[in-house]
Amino acid sequence: MTQREAQDIAQTRLTRYCRSNCGDFKLAHTQKIKDRYLVDFEAPRQKFTVIVENDGNSKVTTWEK
């Protein structure tokens, strides 16, 4: 999986997670750790990290600002 593919999966997952309740969010940072990508997003009131595995599975974590 490439970084761009991981970012696309993460953005799709976060859009589905938020369902228009998070406000506008933007990509902040992406890094690869071993066999997964951590993709960070920022919204007006929250920060999100989406963990994307090589097989395409993903998980969203949320922090309040």
C-alpha positions in Angstrom: 0.0 0.0 0.0 1.2 3.5 -0.8 0.9 6.6 1.3 -1.6 8.1 -1.1 -3.8 4.9 -0.9 -3.7 5.0 2.9 -4.7 8.7 2.9 -7.6 7.9 0.6 -8.8 5.1 2.8 -8.4 7.2 5.9 -10.4 10.1 4.4 -13.2 7.8 3.3 -13.3 6.2 6.8 -13.3 9.5 8.6 -16.1 10.9 6.3 -18.2 7.8 7.1 -17.3 8.1 10.9 -18.3 11.8 11.1 -21.4 11.8 9.0 -21.2 15.6 8.6 -21.0 16.2 12.4 -17.3 16.9 12.7 -17.2 20.0 10.5 -14.6 20.5 7.9 -11.4 18.5 8.5 -8.1 18.6 6.7 -5.1 16.3 6.4 -2.4 17.2 8.9 0.2 14.5 8.8 0.9 10.9 7.6 3.6 8.5 8.8 4.3 4.9 8.3 5.1 2.7 11.3 6.0 -0.9 10.5 3.1 -2.3 8.4 0.6 0.5 9.0 0.0 4.1 8.3 -1.1 6.8 10.9 -3.0 9.5 9.1 -3.8 12.6 11.2 -6.6 15.1 10.5 -7.6 18.3 12.2 -11.2 19.7 12.5 -12.3 22.9 14.3 -12.9 21.2 17.6 -11.2 17.8 17.3 -8.1 16.0 16.1 -8.4 12.5 14.5 -5.9 9.7 13.8 -6.9 7.0 11.4 -4.8 3.8 11.6 -4.8 2.1 8.2 -3.5 -1.5 8.0 -1.9 -2.9 4.9 -5.0 -5.0 4.3 -7.2 -1.9 4.1 -8.7 -2.1 7.6 -8.9 1.1 9.5 -9.8 2.5 12.9 -10.5 6.1 13.9 -9.3 7.7 17.2 -10.6 11.1 18.3 -9.1 13.8 20.6 -10.7 17.0 21.8 -8.7 20.2 21.2 
